[in-house]
Amino acid sequence: KGQGSPFSDHPDEPGSMISVAGEPIRLLGDVREVMKELLEDSQWEDCHIGISSRTDEPNWARELLQKFTIEERPDPDTHDRPPVLQDVFEKSPIIEIAKDGKVQHFQRIANTLGISFGDMLFFDNESGNCREVARLGVTVAYCPDGVDRRIWDVALEAFPQTGGDVVGLDVFGYDSLEGAERLY
């Protein structure tokens, strides 16, 4: 077993966590901004928000959901607990954090909610996961550098897209999304 948990606030990087072994853990892209929108914007109040994570350490992932704040620098003068990532998923706790694959996660989510794959939108930074889940009929957005505002907007614009294609940005030839073009 590795040395991850317990995680604590990174002393030198506000908004980041640090493992017991001293490894920094950071949120990718604009995850905080998107999660804040999902939590606070009324346009999402009727949506089921879920998570699918394949990991060898599910308890570590759950701990990080409870500890990563949505605000990078929460106001220290407020006595209220700042919102954390877990709060986004409280309304409909669709949390698939397990060692099995994304396809199995999505099959369980569809069964639990009683909805079709075509009513789902999924973001992932691994192209293999994207291709597998897209074959189910889920609208899938590939985000190699994490969910950022550009890929979020492209995916929402393309939804629903159930033809098995992965939407996103044309990142071929790029190490990141800088200079990439819209693709869907």
Secondary structure, DSSP 8 states (H G I E B T S, - for coil): --S--S-EE-SSSTT-EE-TTS-EE---TTHHHHHHHHHH-GGGTTS--EEEEE-S-HHHHHHHHHH-BSSSS--TT--S---BHHHHTSSS-EEEEESS-HHHHHHHHHHHHT--GGG-EEEES-HHHHHHHHTTT-EEEE-TT---HHHHHHHHHH-S--SS-EEEEE-TT-SSSTT-EEE-
